[in-house]
Amino acid sequence: MMTVTLLTENYSRSLVQQVQTVGTAAISLAVVVLIYLAAEPINRWLGKGGLSVISRVMGLILSSIAVTNGIVAIKLILGSDKVDVSTHVGHAVRSDCVPCEECAGSDQHKIYKFANTGVV
């Protein structure tokens, strides 16, 4: 919800960008509703064994993301100049970074894009 709120801000986003954000959120919501409606047939099709396997794989993926983010956070806290974040896509708030293209007109925050360089 906070992402949608930030991406629909009137002062830094055009009307077209705001409509795109709302449209994307609506499509995502529709997909989630369809998946929830299909949950019972999927549950019957996978069975207990399939659900157990999927649950364990998702837990493994979640724990690997958590460990990676924890390592990156510790390196940033300890002041490491180079942190490999090539697996991350998103933004990190840093006081010494220059604004990205999307934020160039706004002095509210400075953003460093992970996806551009892969190094913080």
C-alpha positions, -999 to 999 in steps of 0.1 A, spaced: 0 0 0 28 24 8 43 18 -27 10 27 -43 7 58 -21 42 69 -31 38 61 -68 5 81 -70 19 113 -54 6 143 -73 37 164 -70 62 140 -84 42 117 -107 22 126 -139 -14 116 -143 -3 89 -168 21 74 -143 -5 74 -116 -31 57 -139 -4 31 -148 2 24 -111 -35 21 -102 -40 -1 -133 -11 -24 -123 -24 -26 -87 -59 -35 -100 -46 -62 -123 -25 -77 -94 -56 -77 -72 -76 -94 -99 -49 -121 -103 -48 -127 -65 -86 -130 -63 -85 -156 -92 -58 -175 -74 -78 -175 -42 -109 -188 -61 -88 -215 -77 -72 -225 -44 -95 -255 -36 -91 -272 -70 -53 -266 -68 -53 -280 -33 -71 -312 -44 -49 -316 -75 -16 -312 -56 -26 -333 -26 -8 -333 8 25 -344 -6 26 -317 -33 16 -290 -8 43 -302 16 70 -299 -11 58 -265 -22 57 -253 14 93 -264 20 106 -249 -12 89 -216 -5 104 -217 30 138 -223 16 135 -194 -9 122 -171 19 150 -180 42 177 -174 15 162 -140 8 163 -132 45 199 -143 49 210 -123 19 192 -92 30 207 -96 65 242 -99 51 238 -68 30 224 -49 60 253 -59 82 278 -49 56 261 -15 51 260 -10 89 297 -18 92 305 7 65 316 -17 38 323 4 6 313 -25 -18 283 -46 -12 273 -70 -39 236 -67 -44 234 -80 -79 205 -103 -69 185 -74 -55 162 -51 -76 148 -20 -59 160 11 -41 181 18 -11 180 51 7 216 64 12 226 100 22 255 101 -2 237 90 -34 225 111 -62 188 110 -72 178 86 -99 159 97 -130 125 91 -114 134 113 -84 156 139 -100 129 166 -97 123 159 -61 146 167 -32 125 147 -7 148 118 -8 179 105 -26 177 71 -41 203 47 -53 192 20 -77 205 -14 -71 195 -27 -105 217 -1 -124 251 -10 -110 248 -40 -86 271 -22 -61 262 0 -32 
